[in-house]
């Protein structure tokens, strides 16, 4: 089987652009040329890389598995075309992570990385891999342990979920002595979204009020609502402790201990960039004061 590296570059561009028109504009060629290149690559591989529709091109499972390697091939094609490996551009990292983890753990600790190492860091918020289907990434931080053979996983850190409100809110509203008392209060939490696959939602939802009055898929919305005295937020303790005005509500009755997992596309396990991303993630959670994993978890070969 012979594969043309230029065809692989076209595959990478289409995967990122998601439509032939945008890909052809980026490549500076007619869209029919892009389509012909992709068809030739699929024929050489003996499999479909995209599912075509009127709204765009979506990667098939095979295409998803090949995309990480295609990114490197595409970079190599550009370097050889320019004839100067020294000007191949800065390293580019893409990390998928839940919004709260991204905002409070990763963003505050990437300053030296982006300022001194020249890395371009893309932090893409995602509660699960399914919610960012088809997105190319170097590492993902998720709360549900994946079972796909196309990825490798490692337990990164443990976290705890609880209820938090301001003292002013608790003083001005009905007293809370047991779980049943929560029915009289406004709770701020996630909407019931099966795509998000948030494990703490599945565990805690049955014990909370029948109606969650303020719903958002953004954890920082919950936090700001609690700070403003709107109600009681369900949120990770490592985020709540950044806010001295927030106090824990029913700490013994309503609690959840979960895990963040580091997920890597299997094709990237031996790449130097993978080791750097893993090191950055480990140092970030350590500096944030998060608890180390309770168990040994799976390991990744570096």
Order of alpha helices (4+ residues) and beta strands (2+ residues): alpha-alpha-alpha-beta-beta-alpha-beta-alpha-beta-beta-beta-alpha-beta-alpha-beta-alpha-beta-alpha-beta-beta-alpha
